Amino acid sequence: MQENNSKKRIYIEKFASFVPTETQTKPDVSFVPMLTRRRLSYVSRMVVLVSDRISRDSNGNRLASCKVTFASQFGEISQQLKISQTLIDTGTVSPAHFSLSVFNAAIANASILETNTAGYSAVFSGKDAFTTGLADCIAALENETGDSRSFIFADELIPETYAPVAGVPYPNAVCALALRLTTDDSKADPALKNIDIVKLLDNLKTLQKNFDTAAEQALAFLCAVNMQKG
């Protein structure tokens, strides 16, 4: 990733997040067809929700598709546990269930629902997944021909079965965050136009040792964006 003197200034075009609360514990994906919705894991539901929000304009119309960088520390960890348990119990794995347990299943589901054929990359770098993923997205946007690219991060609650060996405090932080970034200042969200996304990322990197999980990094980023809104 280039430093702050990059030739291309990066702006936030669209921004969305989901953080579960006592009053809203689950992401509302009622807009997804029932048969598809039933197959989505919790983390996939979060990703589908925030991805849909940044993929539409203020009138609800679908924006032009753009490439996506997806990042997560744990991915489809709950689905993976189900697969492992089934394998232990029966010695077999359903191909359909397996396809929903791979790391990139969440962003694949979102891309299919949005008919986004622009392509995506998936970044896995442990507890630094948020900052690494955002850096990857920014670097790609600075060097590719398109003027928009999305970054999506999400992590769900790890199964309690994994708590003793996960290496992170339990219960862990849970959230999903999505950014549609652009180099076109005319597309920038006026309320977020003055935010220097590269500087914000660099500041977050200097504090990485203070976080136990990538989701904690994402929540810190979310707070910083909300504080700097115009």
Secondary structure by P-SEA (a helix, b strand, c coil): cccccccbbbbbcccbbbbbcccccccccccccaaaaaaccaaaaaaaaaaaaaacccccccccbbbbbbbbcccaaaaaaaaaaaaaacccccaaaaaaaccaaaaaaaaaaacccccbbbbbcccaaaaaaaaaaaaaaacccccbbbbbbbccccccccccccccccccccbbbbbbcccccccccccccccaaaaaaaaaaaaccccccaaaaaaaaaaaaaaacc
